Amino acid sequence: MTRKTDDKALDRRGFFKAVGGATTVAAAAVASPLAAPEAAAQASDDERRARYRETDHVKAFYRTNGYETLKK
């Protein structure tokens, strides 16, 4: 006994397979840009020291986390 298939159902399935494949390709294209961005330059130690400020907020953090005992 042969099974009669509906041509419209197969066409519909093929359409959804193609749409799913195209969506996957589009998502991969967006996720991987063609040109890599330039790397940012690292700040030197002098620049980092110039930006550091030991404010009351930072002192409270050190005090509550036990860093004050390490300085002595």
C-alpha positions as CSV (number, residue, x, y, z in Angstrom):
1,M,0.0,0.0,0.0
2,T,1.4,3.4,-1.0
3,R,1.1,6.4,1.1
4,K,-0.3,9.5,-0.7
5,T,1.4,12.7,0.5
6,D,0.0,16.1,0.2
7,D,2.3,18.3,-1.9
8,K,1.2,21.4,-0.1
9,A,2.2,20.0,3.2
10,L,5.7,19.2,1.9
11,D,6.0,22.7,0.4
12,R,5.0,24.2,3.7
13,R,7.6,22.2,5.5
14,G,10.3,23.1,3.0
15,F,9.4,26.7,3.4
16,F,9.7,26.6,7.2
17,K,13.0,24.7,6.9
18,A,14.3,27.4,4.6
19,V,13.1,30.2,6.9
20,G,14.7,28.5,9.9
21,G,18.0,28.1,8.1
22,A,18.0,31.7,6.9
23,T,17.4,32.9,10.4
24,T,20.3,30.9,11.7
25,V,22.6,32.3,9.1
26,A,21.5,35.9,9.8
27,A,22.0,35.5,13.5
28,A,25.5,34.1,12.9
29,A,26.3,37.0,10.6
30,V,25.2,39.5,13.2
31,A,27.1,37.8,16.0
32,S,30.4,37.7,14.2
33,P,31.4,41.1,12.7
34,L,33.7,41.2,9.7
35,A,36.1,43.7,11.2
36,A,37.4,43.3,14.7
37,P,37.4,46.4,16.8
38,E,40.7,48.0,17.8
39,A,42.0,47.1,21.2
40,A,42.1,49.9,23.8
41,A,45.5,50.9,25.0
42,Q,46.3,49.9,28.6
43,A,46.7,52.7,31.1
44,S,50.1,53.0,32.7
45,D,50.6,52.6,36.5
46,D,51.1,56.4,36.8
47,E,47.8,57.1,35.1
48,R,46.0,54.6,37.4
49,R,47.6,56.1,40.5
50,A,46.5,59.6,39.4
51,R,42.9,58.5,39.1
52,Y,42.7,56.6,42.5
53,R,41.0,58.6,45.3
54,E,40.6,57.2,48.8
55,T,37.3,58.7,49.6
56,D,35.1,58.0,52.6
57,H,33.2,55.4,50.6
58,V,36.5,53.5,49.8
59,K,37.6,53.7,53.4
60,A,34.4,52.3,54.6
61,F,34.7,49.4,52.1
62,Y,38.3,48.7,53.4
63,R,37.1,48.9,57.0
64,T,34.1,46.5,56.6
65,N,36.1,43.9,54.6
66,G,39.1,43.8,56.9
67,Y,41.7,45.5,54.8
68,E,42.5,47.9,57.6
69,T,44.3,45.2,59.5
70,L,46.5,44.4,56.6
71,K,48.0,47.9,56.4
72,K,49.3,47.8,60.0
